[in-house]
């Protein structure tokens, strides 16, 4: 009975050691896979750095174009505003002259004999 237990335990130990026999090969395979993964990560980092740099350069270019466009728009608005102001002053001057003319005519209408 005790011998049966010992035999059973020995068989279990033999199975355990048998499965451990493949461990060095599995560790070597895993080491190769990890090494390959490290290379891929380094490549990915290099690609991402390059692409992010390109995106930053593109964004800088777009920002500069937008700043230039904004400047042009502000200049156009300022110019239009000045032109509109001048036009408004001219219109008011004409309106004032017409108003004075109407007032004068109305005075003359009152001077006429009926």
HUVEN-V931627 format. One record per backbone hydrogen bond with DSSP energy under -1.0 kcal/mol. NH is the residue of the N-H (numbers start at 1). CO is the residue of the C=O. Records with the same first field share a line. If there is no record, write none. Layout:
BEGIN
NH = CO, CO
END
This chain:
BEGIN
5 = 1
6 = 2
7 = 3
8 = 4
9 = 5
10 = 6
11 = 7
12 = 8
13 = 9
14 = 10
15 = 11
16 = 12
17 = 13
18 = 14
19 = 15
20 = 16
21 = 17
26 = 22
27 = 23
28 = 24
29 = 25
30 = 26
31 = 27
32 = 28
33 = 29
34 = 30
35 = 31
36 = 32
37 = 33
38 = 34
39 = 35
40 = 36
41 = 37
42 = 38
43 = 39
44 = 40
45 = 41
46 = 42
47 = 43
48 = 44
49 = 45
50 = 46
51 = 47
52 = 48
53 = 49
54 = 50
55 = 51
56 = 52
57 = 53
58 = 54
59 = 55
60 = 56
61 = 57
62 = 58
63 = 59
64 = 60
65 = 61
66 = 62
67 = 63
68 = 64
69 = 65
70 = 66
71 = 67
72 = 68
73 = 69
74 = 70
75 = 71
76 = 72
77 = 73
78 = 74
79 = 75
80 = 76
81 = 77
82 = 78
83 = 79
84 = 80
85 = 81
86 = 82
87 = 83
88 = 84
89 = 85
90 = 86
91 = 87
92 = 88
93 = 89
94 = 90
95 = 91
96 = 92
97 = 93
98 = 94
99 = 95
100 = 96
101 = 97
102 = 98
103 = 99
104 = 100
105 = 101
106 = 102
107 = 103
108 = 104
109 = 105
110 = 106
111 = 107
END
